[in-house]
């Protein structure tokens, strides 16, 4: 497992942008896949995006969100543009340290159970 710390959440108006960052420590950062999940009040945690050897997105954020990683800085970022009120949630960074990054597809990376390390979460609130 690794230690993950998210930052960059906040309050923004609909149509605005935010950039989330997640700093990782504890293992060679490039050796595992990273993901972002979110959980809105009263709802289950859901997949947002992941980066391994490819990038993967849930349909509702395609074209608006971009996941990227900087292996030199041990960080993964989530650039969120054209935010909508339905994007309001606590956003969690996650790491799959049990396997090297691969072409496992969105069916694998969209499952929270495949990620063994989690950050504490950062709140994103989008006002209408």
N, C-alpha and C positions, 0 to 999 in steps of 0.2 A: 504494500500500500504506500500511498504518498500523501503529503499534506497539501491541501488546496485552500486558497484564500481568494474570494471574489471581491471585486470592487467595481464602481462605476454606475451603480443603480441610482435611481432618483425619480423625480416627478417631471413629466414633460407633457406638452400638449399634443393632441392628435396631429399627426403629420410630421412631428419632430423626430429627432434622432438621439440615440444614446449608444455609447460604446462600453460594453462590459469587458473586464479583464479578469483573468484567473492566473494567479501565480502558484507554481507547483514546486515542491521541494521533496527530496528524499530518494529519488532515483533518476537515472538518466532520462531526461524528458522526452527525447526523440524515440524512446523504445516502447511507447504505448500510445494508444488512441485516447482522444479527449472528446468530451461531449458536453452539451448544455441541455438541461431540462428545466421545466418550469412548473409551478404549482399555484393555481389560483384558489382563492378561498372557496371551500366546499367542493373542490374538484380534485381528481387524482393527479399525481405528477405525470407530466407528459413530455415526450421527446421534442426537442427544438432543432438541434443540429449536432453533427459530429464530424470529426476530422481524423482520418487514419491515413491510408494511402490515397483515398478520395475524400471528398466532402459529401455530406448527406444532410438533407433538410426535411422537415415536415412540410406538407403541402402549403399550410397556411402562412408560412414565412418565406417561401421561395420567391426570389426577386426582391425581397426587402431586407433580409438578414444575410450577413456574410460571416462565416467562421474562418479564422486564420490562426496560425501558431507561429511563434518566434522561438525556435529551439535554442538560440543563443541566450535569450532572456528567460527561458523556462516559463513562457506565458502562452495562453490561448485567449483569443479575443473574439467577441461577438459584436459586430457592427450592426446596429438595428436602425433602419431608416423607415420613413413613412409609418411610424408607429400608430397603432390603433388601440382604442380602449380595451379591446379583447386581448391585447398583449399584456395587460396588467397581471402581474404574478410575482412570486418570489422565484428568482432564477438561480439555478444550481449548476455549478461546474462539477464534472465527474471525470474519472480516469479509469480506463480498463488496463490495469497493470499486469493482469494474469496472462496476456497474450501479446505478441508483437503486433503492430498495426498491419492490417491486411485488407483484402478486397472482400469483406464479408457481407457487404450490402446493408441497406437501410433496415432490413428485417432483423439483423443482428444488433446494429448500433442504436436502434430505437428502443431497445429493451433495457430498462434501468437495471435489471438484475445482472446484466453483463458488465456493469461498472462496479468496481470494488472500493473506490475512494470517492468521497464527496466533500464539497465545501459546505460552508455554513449558510450560504444563500445570500442574495442581495435583492432588495425590493425594487421593482420597476412599476411605476404607476403612470398610466396614460390617461389624461383627462380629455373629455370631449368638448 
